[in-house]
Amino acid sequence: MDSKSNQSPIARILVEFLEVAITSVVFLKGVYPSDAFERRRYMNVVVQRARHPQLRDYIHSAVSGLLPFIRE
């Protein structure tokens, strides 16, 4: 099996984890009011998710931009 194809799922999982981690830090530091977040499950763990689509998209796009670097 090609090593490049093995890195792709791992890289995507790492990016998802970073997205959840950054959202959690933003929630825990109180950057936005707590009612701007909702409880969700990620890998069977309760985490916070931004309710506002623009905030959610901003965090997602910032972390997704790291994907090519993580794959290397």
RODO-2510 file (C-alpha; in nm, 4 decimals, decimal comma):
residues 72
     n   res          X          Y          Z
     1     m     0,0000     0,0000     0,0000
     2     d     0,1246     0,3471    -0,0863
     3     s     0,2406     0,5546     0,2123
     4     k     0,0723     0,8685     0,0682
     5     s    -0,2716     0,7034     0,0843
     6     n    -0,2082     0,6060     0,4480
     7     q    -0,1324     0,9667     0,5450
     8     s    -0,4507     1,1121     0,3999
     9     p    -0,7032     0,9720     0,6522
    10     i    -0,4688     1,0399     0,9414
    11     a    -0,4146     1,3972     0,8249
    12     r    -0,7894     1,4547     0,7927
    13     i    -0,8527     1,3159     1,1414
    14     l    -0,5786     1,5395     1,2802
    15     v    -0,7351     1,8439     1,1127
    16     e    -1,0765     1,7514     1,2564
    17     f    -0,9202     1,7150     1,6008
    18     l    -0,7492     2,0546     1,5706
    19     e    -1,0795     2,2124     1,4711
    20     v    -1,2497     2,0671     1,7790
    21     a    -0,9568     2,1678     2,0006
    22     i    -0,9506     2,5286     1,8773
    23     t    -1,3270     2,5585     1,9185
    24     s    -1,2939     2,4236     2,2733
    25     v    -1,0226     2,6755     2,3591
    26     v    -1,2323     2,9620     2,2219
    27     f    -1,5270     2,8395     2,4307
    28     l    -1,3269     2,7821     2,7510
    29     k    -1,1459     3,1176     2,7312
    30     g    -1,4807     3,2961     2,6951
    31     v    -1,3941     3,4736     2,3709
    32     y    -1,7644     3,4510     2,2811
    33     p    -2,0627     3,4086     2,5154
    34     s    -2,1323     3,0492     2,6161
    35     d    -2,4729     3,0549     2,4458
    36     a    -2,2910     3,0999     2,1117
    37     f    -2,1955     2,7315     2,1378
    38     e    -2,3870     2,4072     2,1480
    39     r    -2,2953     2,0671     2,2839
    40     r    -2,2156     1,7992     2,0259
    41     r    -2,0460     1,4623     2,0218
    42     y    -1,7138     1,4019     1,8479
    43     m    -1,5614     1,0539     1,8709
    44     n    -1,8025     0,9758     2,1550
    45     v    -1,6893     1,2778     2,3603
    46     v    -1,9076     1,5789     2,4352
    47     v    -1,7523     1,8916     2,2833
    48     q    -1,8655     2,2445     2,2033
    49     r    -1,9530     2,3577     1,8506
    50     a    -2,0044     2,7171     1,7421
    51     r    -2,3640     2,7933     1,6513
    52     h    -2,2754     3,0869     1,4284
    53     p    -2,2009     2,9586     1,0761
    54     q    -1,9397     3,2266     1,0023
    55     l    -1,7386     3,1461     1,3152
    56     r    -1,7651     2,7752     1,2429
    57     d    -1,6554     2,8290     0,8805
    58     y    -1,3682     3,0555     0,9858
    59     i    -1,2235     2,7975     1,2241
    60     h    -1,2768     2,5227     0,9678
    61     s    -1,1070     2,7128     0,6854
    62     a    -0,8138     2,8178     0,9037
    63     v    -0,7467     2,4616     1,0159
    64     s    -0,8170     2,3084     0,6736
    65     g    -0,5473     2,5330     0,5309
    66     l    -0,2980     2,3283     0,7328
    67     l    -0,3956     2,0027     0,5613
    68     p    -0,1357     2,0192     0,2795
    69     f     0,1406     2,0853     0,5343
    70     i     0,0249     1,8030     0,7590
    71     r     0,0154     1,5600     0,4650
    72     e     0,3806     1,6326     0,3913
***
